[in-house]
């Protein structure tokens, strides 16, 4: 690398990705910190004072991540090349935003997020996938997320939760709300039909769309539908079938 290339590389900002739990968390952080022209970012990466940083702010459902540049003004919790700061604190650094269009537009963008502007924030569709085959579960998860823009025009973002057995699925359903349940009929610990019956009965989830899947043929189909499933798909099912079914549920 030539000296000119090295100097160019040294000037490139460090990129830090900040993933919020949801829109309200980003709006809250703006109210408390970002609106003042800077923020604290938790990171184990030691950044010298004066380092130019590019912050990329995002959360599930934000159609385009927010990028804003700043400069490291202070650090804590680790040793930097410039100073030693006290141990025992959450490692991170204080970043002051660089004046410019991105900083000026941040407030207006936050207002759009607060108002759930459909051109800025997509609808979140929460799906619980209950499948003891991790490979199949991951294929469904990745397929749904990958189809969000292609098949749903970016108007929907999928938040996918996974469970590997029936008992774990019931516990998750007790604590969290979902827009759809995709469940294998044959599961360890508690089978899918029992989970479906529990969801419909004990948990009172009578309107939750439930898609049952299985390679068990007519026996599995009857078991799932009798327990309360809305739709049954034979394995091996095509991912296209799952996406088309979800589209119908959303519409």
Order of alpha helices (4+ residues) and beta strands (2+ residues): alpha-beta-alpha-beta-beta-beta-beta-alpha-beta-alpha-beta-alpha-beta-alpha-beta-alpha-beta-alpha
